[in-house]
């Protein structure tokens, strides 16, 4: 599903109108969709619904929603920030003909009527401002929102974590009152940057139209949406064909995940080699290896320092092991020869989880990558010519300390096979770019896209709404923002998941995108069952097979 900027959405709407699908028709579909989304989540018969109506198109959507909610049996009041002329405004005329209560802000001294209506409302619909918002909010609108927020506060439960239909349904619905619904987004949201006015009213449900907007996935605005629903308003999908950015959906991932034929053997599902671990980071090797098995790889080999083999093997019996030379529990440079003898046996290689940054380990990584060529890929990348030595690496994923060691190497992008997968968190990304974390976080999509092109690698920029970018310009946002994943080891689980999919034959971008989605969905399952406080990487690991089943039904 495409993700659009404000300007892109304006162009899509204008082109739709020019093609005969009028603004009025789009508004009718938008308002009806808002009402239908509310009715699908709450019983509105005889419930009090307050629609806050702004002066523009967002307010028009709200007026249409008010009509449909009234038809569903709700007791609807429309509170207008500014007067509307029924002779010029068809939607306002229809509201009046339907006999709905209308209150004008200009006639409500001291906002007393507004405060009473908010206190009594079961549903509050925010249709004040949409994508045309300019911050900061000022004047009567700012005062009005402040009054609404203060009047709602004593009655509201703490907002739950956002959940969107872009994520397969894993959580039971909550039926709290009052129910706050944002039309397109909360008033005070900048739909491009995600900036949020301090007076914005956090929604339980946001209904946006045609496509999600950039600001829906950027913070702090992304935290104010509640559940995000994308409603069809009849625009032609071809009008968004040139939009590069997408948000990942279960349907996309379902198409990419490999089949599981009944006559398969372990070789059918690929062989993954994982170089990981050190005496200080034993768990990283375990988590990455176990994740690769849970994400469907047919055979997983953990190449680790011999010193930690006993500890890891006691926890993980489902993998094979390749014991590497070490110095005081950290992989040493001599491991290059041991590893090189086995590389041809594997379909994908993961380098990095828990390696540490000892000088001997850095020398090992530098020697391994000192001169490589990429093996012919199963995906969209063909064979590559050797740049130095004849050593050939399997399709490569680099994570954690593998990235930190790369950042210390000169011309490191040239040392990797093209279309390798890099999985940095913002700190690691900043080290690779030699910039600050703030620079990375300022525009995550643009940063990931630019660096993927510059480096010739697939970049998985981790964090809330992880971004996956390919050198050819493709870029996708994950729909997950789960604080339960902000704990040690979850990155190792992600890396193991991605290398498993790469070993099963997915191309780099697809493996990275599908792996991040499986990992995020497993995190959602853990969040629902365990909660966000005290959730650990093992909780995510254990739910990878359930995530696969949610997506594929298998």
C-alpha positions, 0 to 999 in steps of 0.5 A: 500500500502506497504512503503519500505526502500531502502534495501527492494526495492533493495531486491524486484528488485533483486528477480524480476530480478531473477524470470525473470522480468529483471532490463531492463524491470523494467527500461523500465516500470519506464521510460514510467510511468514517461512520461505518468505521465507528459503527463497526467498533461501537454500538451507536444506537441512542448514543450521543455523538459530537462532531467537531466541524472545521471550515474546510473539507475535513469539516465537510467529511465530518458533516457527511459522517454525522448524517450516516451516524444519525441514520444508524440511530445515534443522537448527533450534534454538530459543533461548528468552528465557523458558520456554514452557508446552506445555500453554498454547502450541500452537506450542511444543507443536508444536515439541517434537513435531517434535523441534527442539532447544530451549535456555532462556536461564535454563539457559545460564550466561554465555550460552556456548551462545548464543554457540556457536549464533550462531557456528555458525548459517547463518541467525539469526532474530530473533523476540524482540520485535515491535511491542510494543517499549519502549525502551531495552531492559533486563535479560536481553534487552539482554544477550542481544542484545549477545552475539548482536551481538558473536558475529555481528560477525566473520562478517558482511559490511557490510550492503548498501543496503536493497532492497524488493519495493516497488521493481522488482527491479534488483539481483542477490541476494547470498548471504552467510552468516550470514543475519540475518532479523528478524520484523516488525523488528529487536528494539529498533526502535520501530515508530512513531518509527524509534528503534533501540536501540544493541544491535539486530542489523541484519537482511539481511531483514525480514518484516513482516505485513499492512502496513509500519509507520511505523518502517520508513521512519524513521531510524535504524530504517529503516537496520537492516531490510535487504530489507523484505518485506510478507507477507499474513496474511489481514486484510481490506484494508477494515480499513485503508480509513481509513488515509491514509498509503501507500507508493508501489508500482510498481503505483500508478505504472503506473496513473498513467503516461500511455499512449504510443499508436503514432499520437502526435505531440509534442503528445500528450505535452505541452509543458513550460516550465522557467525555470531557470539563472544564470551560477553554476548553468548545470548546473541548467538543463541537468539539469532540461531534460534530465530533462523530455525523458527523462521523456516530455514531448513538447516542452520549452522552457528559459527561461534567461538569454541569457548561458548559452544557448551553454553549455547548448545545446552540451550539450542539443540536444533542447529549444527555448530562450527567452532572457530578459533578465539582469543579469550572468547572472541573470534580471532583472525584465524577463523577466516580460514576455517570459515572459508572452507565451509562458505560454499555449503550455505545459501545465506550468511549472517555476520555480526550478532554479539561478535564484540569489537575486540581487535582480533575480531575486527581483524577477522571481519576485515580479512573475511571481507578483504576481497569478495565477490557475490555468489549468483543470487536466487533473487533479482541480483545476478552474479558479480565479478570478483573485486580482489580474492577469489573467495565467494560469500553467500548472500550476506546479512550484516548486523550489530557488531558486524556493522560497527566493525564495518564503520571502522573500515575504509571504503567498507561498501566496496568490500560487501557483495552487492545487495547485501542486507544491513540492519542498523539501529539509528546509532549504528546507522550514524556510525556508518554514515559518520553523522549524529543519531539526530541526523538519522532520525530527522528523516528516516525514510529519506536517509535509508533511501539515500544510503541504500542507493549510495552504498549499493546495499539493502538497508533495514533502518530499525526502530518504530516503523522500521524502514527498508530501502533498496538501491533501486529506490524501492522503500517500505515502512513497517506498520509496527511501533511497539515499545516492547521491542525496545529490549536487548536481543530483539535485533538478533531475532530480526537478523536471524529471521532475515537470514532464514528468508534469504536462505530460502530464496527470497531476494534481498529487499523481499527477505528484509521486508518480509523478515521485518514484518514477521518479526514485528507481528511476532512482537505484536503477538507478544505484546498482546499476550505478555504486555510491553513491560517485561517483554523480552526477545525470547517472547518474540522468538517463540511467536515467529511460527505464529506470525507466519501462520497469521500471514499464510494460514499455514 
